[in-house]
Amino acid sequence: MFSSSHSTHVLSASSALQTSPRRQPLSTWRLSLLLCFLSSCHRLPATSHLFGHSSHLHSHLHFRKKRKKNVAIDTRTNISSMKQEVIEDSSSTASTIQEQAYNFPATNRDNNPTATSPSPLNNNNSTKTDAEADSLRNPGAATPVVVHQGYWKQRFMIRPHFQGDPRVELSRFRKAVILSIISQAGCLGGFSSTIYFPSLVQIEQDLNTSTTAINASVSLFILFMGISPLVSSTLSDYFKIRRVLYIGSTLIFALASLGGGFSTSVATLTIARIFQAVGSGGASILGAGTVADIYPPEEQGTSMGLMFLGQFLGPVLGPPIGGVLAEAFGWQATFFFMAIVSALVIVELFFLLPETYREDPKDALEQLESKGEASEIVEPAKKKRFNPFQSVLLLRHTVVLLASIETGMIFALMFSIETLIPLLFKKFYGLSETQVGLTYLGAGAGSVLGSVLGGKMSDLSLMRAQRKNGGDLVLEDRLSVNMWIAGFAIVPLGALLFGWGAQEHLSIAVPIVGFGLYNFGMAQVMAAGSAYLVNAIPGQGSSATAAANFMRMVLACIFSLIAQIIVDHIGYGYYGVLQAALNILCMALFYLVKLKGASMRATAARKELALSQ
């Protein structure tokens, strides 16, 4: 950091010149070298004008060479005065920088900053150049000072020091790496939820237990997948951390996977599954908050779709991999495989994931103000005490509840189909465990296409409406036309194809295609709905997402328990009709958010602000 030593160096140089026994003026190249050294060492915008003194001195000394004797005294006088100016400028600059070092803002509150402080995480030189240029344009503005910490020190810190706005400071490549890592971490939950579906019969026989007990391990896993994110999201928002929670959650998952592999009873297996849910649930819910940290609103739809791509692929890739492993090495191999995968994810999280937490709800508040709904809201709600179940209380807000009902119902019905597939395809189509696992790939293809398309279309819809509104960002514009088509038409069609294809024992391609269509539509609804929800409550993106996840997992737990019972009573066909009707009803409720979402969000923000005071 620039300090008073700058002035000391100049004073020392000045004294040396004045006490020189030869009493000759400083030569041109020596003084130029001194000034260049001072400027280049400290790289201060305020010292750039010193080169003007150097050029001025050069011209004087050049003129002195032509008129050596007549202007010698004047030249020495000019040199002395310019040295004094250098001393004064250096002292002033040092004082200014020191003052800025103790009075810089904690975060960059500009919604679209043109200059940001450099960060240990920033490898983008263009950002630093912009910051220096802005400092030259606004010399009176405070320049944030960043403490550059050692790499290993950052790796082991609970809250690594981060200054500025990661949406601007992080390069696109760095953001892509972060998105890839959190997608892998989020994939673990869905992956482990279905990887042992093909081996359920094998587990039942090996542990000498009942089908009900095995199904209980499946349902409890889903239930705790909904409960654990409530705690992790509250920890994230309360302590303003994400990275350490990713690592801790994934470590719990890895240890629980090892425990599941060594289980010798259904009780120990169920306990291991519960801790797997606790670990994977925490990592999966933090992803939405991280996306909001590093991407601006107009890019969050695409990014959210890519993040959910990992979470959607997990349940789809689990059965085929689990079927192969169980048939070749036994059901225990599925747990050991999950332990190895989670260990690799931990390594990536430790070495490649920075702390990205950004407490900047200004974007959401400005969206409310653009609709004239939040003129009196001047700051976000702040929790004064730690409550691990604070997140679920956000369901009292209508906007969060309606969005959570639709995203929860569409996921729960999809998961119920996943639990029906193993018995259906074994009993009616005579498939082996490996073949049953491969039938999930159609749903995987639908999820991939739906996530990419849904996220991209959501962003395009938001940006198109923003241009139409003269630059005003209205969050409800993210709920694009394709999402409504997917929810009202594609998802019900997929449910009907799966149900009646299975009921009438048609070609196996019919239920597979139907399930693929269902996932294609679901992914579009989930991508847009989650991107909307993470910004719905100012300053509580992770908590709102956790509340929706809780609703989603509770519904999935319920439907996974009762799906087979319903099918036994009314058949696959009418269960498909029930699924289609429930999806249409919940989408109609979600459409109220499209119509009245801005006023709902403003009301929720006022209530949260009142509770914080």
N, C-alpha and C positions, 0 to 999 in steps of 0.2 A: 504494500500500500504506500502511496505517496505520503511522505512525512516531512518534518522540518529539517531532516538531513539534507534535503534538496537545497535549502537556503544555506546550510552550513558549508556544503561543497562550494557554492558560488562565492561565499564570503572568504573561504580559504583561498580560492583562486584569486580573488580581488586583492587580498593581503599580500599574496606572493608577488603579484605584479607591482604593487606599490613599494615593496621593500627590496625589489630587485636592485642590485648594485649598479647595473648599467642604466637604469631609469629610462628604458626605451619603451615606446608604445608596443602593445601586443600585436603580433603579426596577424595578417588576415586569416591565414589557414588555421592558426592556433585557436583564435577566438571562435571561428566557425565550427571547428571540431568540438570545442567545449559546449557550444550551444546545441549542436546536433546530438551530442552525447546526453545532455540533460533531457532533451525532448524525446529521444528514442528510448531511453531507459524507462521513463515514467509513462510514456504514451498518453499524455493528457491533452485533451482538446484545447484546454486553456493555454497551453504553452506553444500552440502552433504559431502564434503571432511573433514568437521570438525569432523565427526565421526572417521576419521582416526586419528586425534589428540587424541580423547578420548581413542581409543584402544591403541595408543602408550603410553599415560599417564598411562593407566591401567597396562601395562606391566612394566613400570618404577617403579610404586608404589609397585607392587607385588615383584619386585626385591629388592626394598628398605626394605621391611619387612624382607627379609632374611639377609640383611646387613644394619641394622638400622643406626649404628653410622658412618660407613665409607663413606656412600654416601648421607647423609642427606643434605649437602650443595649443592651437584650436583643436587639433586632432586628439591630443591627449585629454583635453577637456571633454570632448565628445565621448571618448572611450570611457572616461570615468562616469559620466552621466548615464551612459547606456549600461554600464555594469551595475550602477545603482538601480536602474529600472529592472534589470534582470533579477536582482535581489528582492526588490519589492514585489514584482510579479510572482516570483517563486513562493514568497511567504504568503501572499494572498491566495495563490492556488492551493498551497498546502492547507491553509486554514479552511478554505471552502470544501476541499475534499474530506478533511477530517470532520467537519460539521455534517456533511452529507452521510458519512459513515455511521454516525450515531442518530441520524434522523431520517433514514430511508423508510418508505412504506413497507409493511410486511408482505403485502401481495399486490399484484398489479390489478387494479379494479377497472381498467379500461376494457370495455367489451370487445373492441377490435384494436388492440394495441399495435402501434406502428414501431415501437421500440420496447424491447424487453431487456431485463438484466441478464447478463451471462450466467450460466448455471453449470455446475459440475456435470450435469446430464446433457449439456448442449454441445454437440459436435458440429453444429451448423455455423460456419463462419459468416454466412450472409446475415444471420440474425445479429451478430455482434457488430457488423458493419453498419447495419441499419440503426442500431442503438447509438453508435458513435456519431453517425450523421444527425440523428435527432438531438443529441447533446449539443452539437454545433449549432443547430437551428434554434435550440432553446437553452442557452447557456445558464439560465436561472433555474431550470428544472432539476429536481433531485434525481441522481442516478443511483439505483439500488446497488449495493455492494454485496457480492456473493462470497461466502466463506468456502474456499476450495478445500474439501476434505479428502483424505487419502482414500484410495479405492477400497482397501480392505476394511478401513474404519467405517465406510459407508455400508459395506456388506453386512456388518455386524450391529449396526445401529438400529434401534427400534424405530426411530423417526429420523431418517436421513435428512440433512438440511437441503431444502429445495426452495429457491426463490424464483418468482416470476410466474409466467403462465405456460404450462406444458403444452397447451394447444398451439402455441406459437414457437416456443423454444425447441421442441423436439422435431427432428426431421421426419419426413414421411417414412423413410426406411426404419427409423427407430420406432415410430408408431406401429408400423406393420409387424415388427418383431414383438412388441408388447402385446398387440392384438392376437398374434399367433400363440403366444405363451398362455395368455389368460383363456383362450379358447380351448387349449389342451387341458388346462386345469379344470375348466367347466365341463369338459367332456367326461371326466372321471365319474361323476355322479350318475349320469345317464348310462354310461358304459357298464358300470357295476350293477345297475338296477336290473339289467336284462341279460348279462353275460351267462348267468347260470340257469336261465329259463329252459334251455334244451336239456339240462341235466337234472331237472327237478325230480323226475321219477327215479333216477339213479341215486340221488341224495336220500330220498325217502327210503329206498331199499337198504342203502349202506348204513344209515343211522337208525334203521328200524323204528321209524316214526310214522305219523299219519299225514295225509294230504293237508288237513287243516293246519297242522303245526308248520308245515313247510310254507303254506300260503301266508301264515301269520308273519313269517320272516320277511316275505315280500312286502306285505302291507306296512309293517313297522318300519321297514327301510324307507318307504315313501313318506310315511308320517314324519319321521325325524329329518328327512330331507327338507321338510317344510318348517320344522321348528328351529333347527340349528342356524339357518340364515338370519333369524330374528336376533340372535345374540351377536353373530359376527357383524351384521350390518350396524347394529347399535354401537358395538365397539369401534367400528370404523368411523362413524360420524362423531362419536363422543371424543375419542382420542386422536382423530384426524390421521388415521393410518390405513394402509391397505396392504403393503408388501409383506409385513410380518404376519398378517392374518392369512395371506395366501400360503406362505411357507408353513405356518403352524397347522393350518387345516389339512394341507396335503400330507404332512408328516403323520397326523392322526390317521388319515386314510391308509397310508402305507403300513403302519403298525397293525391296524385292524385287519387289513388284508392278509398279513402273515398269520394273525390269530385265526382267521377263518379257515386258512389252509390246514392248520393243525387241529381243527375242531374234531372232537370225537362224539359229540352229542348235539342234539338240536338246540339245546339251551345255549351252549357256548357259541354255536353257529349264529343264533339269533342275536346274541350280544355283540358278536363281531360285526354283524350286518348293521346294527344300530350305530356303532362307532364309525363304520364306513360311511354311513349317511351323515353323521355329524361332520366328518372331515370333508367329504365331497360337497355337501350342501353349503358350507362356508365359502369355499372357493368359487362355486358356481354363481352365487349371488353378487359377489364383489365385482364381477365382470362388467355389469351395467354401469356401476359407478366409475370404473376405470375408463370405460369408453367416454363417459361424460367429462372425465378429467382431461383427456388428451385430444378430443375432437370437438370442433365447433358444432353448433346445432345443425347446420346445413349438411354435415357429413355424418351425423350420428346414426341415421337410418341405415345407410350402407354398412357402417361399422358394426352396428348392433346386429344386423342380419348375418354378417360374417362370424360374429361372436356366437350367436345362437346356432350357427351352422355346426360348430363343434359340439354344442349341447344336444342338438338334434341327431347328429351322427352317432353319438355315444349309444343311445338305446337301439339304434339300427345295426351298428357294427358289433354290438355285444353278442347277440345270439349266434351269428355265423362263426365268430371266433370261439365263443364258448362251446358250441357244438363240436367243433373240430378238436379242441383241447380235451373235452370230457370224453369223447369217443376214443381218443388216442392215449391219454394219460390218466383219466379219471377226473372227477369233479374238483378235486383239490387243486388241480393245475390251473383252474380258472382264477383262484384266489392268489396263487403265487405269481401268475402273469400280471394281475392287477398291482401287486406289490412292486414288481420290477418297473412297470410303466410309471407308477406314481413316483418312484425313486428318480427316474429320469426327469420327470417334471419338476421335482424339487431342485435338482441341479440347475435346470433352466431358470427357475424362479430366483434362485440365490445369486446366480452370476449375471443374468441378463435383465431382470426386472427392476426398474428403479421405483422409488416412492413417488407416486403421482397425485396424491390427494390434493385437491384444489377446492378450497372453500370460497366459491365465488357464485352466489346465487343471483348475481345482478342480471344475468341473461333472462332468467325466468321472471324476475320482477319487471324488467322492461317489456317482456311480452304481455304481461298483465296491463301495464301502463299504456301500451299501444292500443289496447281495447277500451281504455278509460275505466278500468275496473279496480285499480289499485293505487289511487292517488295518495292514500294515506299510509300505504305500506312503505316504510323507509328502510327496513332492515329485516333479515331473515329470522326465523324462530331459532332460539338457542336453548338447548336442554340444559337445565341447571343441575340436574342430578342424573346419575347413571341408572337407567332402567333397562334391563336386558330385553324386555318385551315391549319397549316403547314403539317399535316399528309396527306391530300388529294394530296398535291403536289408531294408526293412520287410516284404517278401514272405515273409521267413523265418517270420513270425508266422502261425499257422494262421488266425486270424480275418481277417487282411488278405488272405491267399492265397485263401481260399474265397470271400470277397465279390468279390475281383478276378476270379476265374475266371468267375463267373456274369455279372457286368456286362460283362466283356470279351468273352465268347463271344456274348452276345445282341447286342452292338453289332457285332462282327465279321461275324456272319452277315447282319445287316441291310445292312452296307456291301457285302458281296459281292453281294447282290441289286441294289444300286444300280449296281454295275459291269456287271451282266448286262443291265440294262434297255435301254440304248441300242441294242445289237446285236439284242436280242430284238424290240423293237418296230419297228425299221427292217426287219429281215429278214422277220419273219412277219406284221407288221401294216401295213407300208408307210408308216410315219409320217415326217414331216419332222423336222428338228432342233427347230423350235419346238414341234411337237406332242409329241415325245418329252419335252421339258422339262416340258410341262404335265402329263404323266402322274404326275409326282412330287407333285402337289398333294394327291392322296389320302393319301399317306403323311404329308404335312404336317398335314392335318386330324387324323389319328390321333395324331400327336405332340402337338399342342396339347391335345386332350382328355385324353390320357393323362397329360401332365405336370401339368395342373391338378388332375385327379382324384386321381392318385397321391400328389402332395404333400399335398393336403388330407386325404385319408384316412389318410395316415401320421401327420400331426399329431394328428388326432382319436383314432386308436388309442393314441398315446402318452399323451395327456391323460386318456383314459378309464381306461387302466391305472394311471396315476398316482393318480387319485382312488380307485380300487379298492385300491391298495396303501398307502393312508394318506398320500399325498404323496411316497412314494419314487419316484424316476425310474429306470426300468430301460430301458436303451437298446434292448434286443431287442424291447421292446413296439412300437417304431416299425415293425417288419416286419409290416404289417397283412395282413388276410385277402385284401383285393383284390389285393395284390401276388402272393400265391401263386396265386390264380386266373388272373391275367394270365400268370404265368410257366409254369404247368403246363398251361393250356388255351388261352388266347387266342393267345399267340405260336405254339405248334405248329399251331393251326388256320390262322393266317395263312400260315405257311410252306407248308402243304399246299395251300391254295387257290392260292397263287402258282405253286407248282411244277407241279401237275397242270393248272391252267388254261392255263399256257404249253405244257405237254407235249402236251395234246390240242387246242391251238389253239382254245380256247373263246373266247367273247366277250372283248374286251379289258378289259371291266369286271371279270371274274373275277380276273385277276392284280393289277389295280389295287386292288380291294377287299381281296384277300388281303394285299398289301403294306401297305395302310392298317391292317388289323387287327394285323399284326405290329408296326408302329410304336406303335399304341395300347397294346398290352401291354408292349412294351419300355420306353416312357416311364414307366410305373408302376413297373416293377422298378428302373429307373435312378434315379428320384427318391428312392424309399425307401432303396435300397442306398447311394446316395451320401451321403444325410443320416446314415445309420448309420456309414458308414466315416469321415466327417470327424471324428467324436467317438470313434472306437474306440481310438486311441492318445493318451493325454493329452499335450497340448502339441505334437502333430505332425499336425494336421489336414491342412495343405497337403501334407506329405510323404506321408501315407498315401493321399491322393487322387491324388498324382502317381504313386505306385507302381501303383495300380489303373489309371490312365490309360495307363501304360507297357504293362501287360499287355493292355489293350484295343487299343491301337494296333499292337502286335506281332501280335496275333491277326488284326486287320483287314488288316494288310499281307500276312500269309500267305494268308488266304482270298481276298483280292482277286486274288492271283496265281494261285491254283489253282482258283478257282471255275469259270472257263470250261473249264479242262481236265477237271474233274470232270463238268461238264454234257455235254461232248463224248463222254464215255465212258459215262455212265449216264443222261443225259437230265435235263430240268428236274424231272420228277415225282419221281424217286428222290432227287434233290438236295434237294427239299423234305422228303422223308421223313428224310433224314440231318440236316437242320436241326432238324426237330421232335425227333428223338431226342437230339441234342446239347443242346438247350435243356432238355429234361426231366431229363437226367442232371445237368447243371450246377445246375439248381434244386434237385435232391435234395441235392447237396453244400452248397448255400447254406442248406438247411433245418437242417443241423447247427449253423449259426451261431445260428439261432433257439433251438435246444435247449441248446447249450453255450457260447453267445457270452460270457456274463459271466465264466466261468472262463477262457476263451481270452483275453479282454481283460486279465484280472488277470495271467495268466502273461506276456503280452506286455509289460505295464507293468513287471513285476518285471525282466524281461530288459533292457529299455531303461534302467531305473534302475541296474542292475548295470553296464552298459556305460559309463554316464556317470561312474561313480565311479573 
